[in-house]
Amino acid sequence: MDLRKALNSKFRTRPIHLAPVVASTMIGILCGYLILTSSFEAIPVTPFSEDSAGSLFNAFYFVILALVGATFLYLLLKRKKHKLITLVTGFAMTTAIFMLSLIYMWTILSRFDVPYADAVIIFVAIFTTMSADYAIFRMRGKVSSLILLGVGGSLGALLGFSIPTQSTVLILGFLAVYDVYAVYRGPVGKIAQSGLERFRGLSLSFRDTQIGLGDLTFYSMLSSHMFIYFGIAPCAASVVGILLGCLLSFKMLEKKGMFPGLPFPVLFGLTAGILTTLVSF
């Protein structure tokens, strides 16, 4: 979960650098709308109940998952197990895309009386997954980037819908703090130094920068949660906060080779969304 500029590039922040963040959050909000206007039920992704202690444990749970996953990839990289890295990331990406395809196809087709809807959903999900895998792992360029934007936005919306508010706030806050450690002292920074572009499906290349898929996912999680549970105004405020945070992060990236992508966007996005919610009430 970090931002990284291309080696030897004279990176300068421009509004266009916010395009992937805008696209991912808009996809997340659209997916949030599909979920909100369907009869889809939340998938339990947090192991603990939604109380003070449970929310805290849920936040620790997500941080531990992030730490274990990044450490595992770093150890594989250190041992030069490149084929195993591709296998692991490919399996994770394939599973995620197939699951997301099933869910969102269901939210769309459940509105209509479609013959053999279940078979259609499964067929489309398989076709989408195979096409996306080919684009990500065999092709380079805009198609692969668009798919990663879609994955980040749709996964973020699913998390934003499925995780209660208190846990959402703590998870995002804890991950933002962890991101600083992971980039400068932990496994994420070490992985990034080897070149994030080598890890297909984990980052998006855009205008001399590398943006982690985790960053795009959690931006979308924040904005879609605000949209689903609090309405348009808090959602819009959180998006503005996320973009301002990203802009500041990109400015910091001008001076550094890499910079954590979560702290400023999460801080500004959460603050703007929560304040707007309080004012609305």
N, C-alpha and C positions, 0 to 999 in steps of 0.2 A: 504494500500500500504506500506507494511513493511516487513523486514526480521526478523525472530525470531528463536532463537535456542531452542532446547528442554530443559525443566527444568532439572537442575542438570547434564546436559551433559558437558563434557570437550571438547567443540567444538574447532577444529583446522581447519583452512582453507586448503583445498586441491583442486587441479585442477578439480577433479570430481564434486565439488560443482557448477561448472559453467555449468554442463551438461543440466539442465533444461533451462537455459538462451540460450545456443547454440541451443537446440532443438526448442524452441519457436521462436527465430529469424529466423531460417532456414525454419520453417513452414510458418512464415510470408512472407519471401521472395518468397517461392514457390507459396503461395496464391497470392502474388503481381504479379507474373509472369502470373498466370492464368487470373487475372483481366486485366493486361496490354495487353495480346494477345487475348482478347475477345472484344466484342462490348459492354461490360457492361458499363453503365453510372454511374457517381458518385451519391451517395445518399446524399442529403443535410442534414448534421448533425450539422452544425453551423448556428445559427439564424441570424448572422449579415454579412454584405457584407465584401469583402476582401479589406479593406483599413486600414489605420493606426488605426483609432478609432474602426472600426469594428473588426479587429483582436484582439485588446485589450479587447473588450467586449466579444468576443468568448472565450478568455482565462479565463476571470472572470466567464463566464457561466459554463465552465467545472469545475472550482474550486468550484463553488456554488453547482453544481450537486454532486460532490464528498463529500462535507461537509454535505449536506442535507441527502444523502444516508447513510453515516457513522453515523451521529447523530441519524437518525431514527432507525438504527439497534442497536445502543448503548442503546437508550431508551427502546426498546423492551427487550434487554438483562437485563437491570437494573430492569425491572418489571417482569423478569423471564417468558417472553412470548416465550418460546422455540419453541412451535409448530407453532406459528405465524411467527417466524424467519425462520423456515424451509419452511413454505408456501411461504413467500415473496422471499427468495433466490431461492426456487425451481421454482417459476413462472418466475423470472428473467432469470434463467439459461435455462429453457425450451424455453422461447421466443427467447433468443439469439441463442441457438443451432439450433432451427427450421429455423430461419431467415438465419443463416450462411449456413446451409445445402442447403436451396433453392438457395441461391446466387451462391455457389461454384459448385453445381451440374449443374446449368444453364451454368456457364462458361465452364464446361467440355463438356456437351452434345450439346451445341449450335454449336460446331465445326463439328458435325456429323449429318447425316440425320437419326435420330432415330424416328421410328414410335411411336406415342403417347408420345412424349417427355415430355410434360407438366404433364401428368399423372404419368410417370416414376419419374420425379423430385419430385413431391409431395409425392408419395409413399416412395421413398428413404429418403426424409426429415423426414417424420413421423417415419419411422423405425429407422433412425439414432437418432432422438430425444428421442424416447422411450428407446432405448438401452443405450444411454448416460446417461439419467436420472437414469436408474436402476443402472448403474455402479457407478455413483457419489453418489447417496443417499442410495444405498443398499449394495454396495460392498466396500471393502477397498483394497488398494494395487496399483499395477502398472497400471492396466487398467484405474482406475479412474484418476491417475496422467497423463497418456498419453492423455486422453480426455481433461483434463484441459490445457495441453500444446497445444493441437489442437485448443481449444477455444481461448486461449490467442493469439496464433499466427495468426489465421484466422481473429479474430476481430481486431487485431492490423493492419493487412494488409488492411482491409476494411476502417478503420479510416485513415490510411496513404494515401490511394487513394482518399478518399472523402474530406479530409480537405486540403485546399490550404497551400502553404509553410509558408507564414508569420504567419498564424494562428497556424499551426503545431508547429513552433518554440516557439511562445508565450505560447501556451497551455502546452507544455512539460516543459517549463521554470517555468511557474506559478505553475504547479502541483508539480514540484520538490521542490519549496519553501514551498508550502502548506504541502507537505509530512512531512517536518521537524516538523512543528507545529502539524500536525495531530497525529504523532507518540508520541511526547513528551508532548504535552499539550492538544491535541484534542481527538476526539472519537476513532480514529484508535488504538492509544496506549492502551486505556482503554479496547477496545474489545480484543486486542491481549493479554492483561494480563489475561483475562479469559480463553484463549486458543483458538487460531484460528482454531484448528482442529475440534472444535465444530460447526463451520460454514461451512458446506459442500458446496463445489463449490466456495468458496471464497479464498482458499489458497491451496498450493500444499506442501505436506510433502516429504522431500528428505534429507537423510543422516543427521539427527538430526537438520534439519532446516525447517522453514515454510516460503514459498515464496508467497506473495500475488498475486492473479490473475491479479490485476491491474498493478503490476510491469511488469509481463510478457507481458501484452497487450501493454503497452506503450513502452517497449523495441522494440517490433515487429512493432509498429506504426512508430517509428523513422527509423529503418533499412529498412522497406518496402517503406516508403516515399522516402528515399534516392535512393532506387533501381528504383522505378517507375518513378521518376521525374528527377533524375540526373545521373543514370547509375551504373555500377558495382563497379567502383573504390570508389566513395563516400559511397556507401552502405557497401563495405568491410571495409573502414576506420571507419564508424560509428559502425559497429559490433565490431571491435577491441576496439574502445573507450568504448562501452557498457561493454564488458568483463573486461577491465581494471578497469572500475568504479565498477563493481560488485565484482571484486577481492578485491579492497580496502574496499568496504562495508562489505564483509565477514571478512576481517581482523579486522575491527572495531567491528564486531559482537562478536569476541573472547573476547572482554573486556566488552561488554554490553549485556544485555539480549535481546534487540531488537534494530534495527537500520533502519532508513528510506531507502527504496530500490531504490528510484528514483534520489536523488541529484547527486551523483557521476557518475552513468551510463549515465544520461541525459546530464550532463555537458561535460563529455569526449566524448560521442557519437556525440552530436551536434557539438562540436568544431572540432572533427576529420572529420566529414562529410562535414561541411561547408568549412574548410580549403582545403580539397581535391577538392571540387567543384571549389573553387576560383583558385587553381593551375591549374586545368584542363582547365579552360577558359583562 
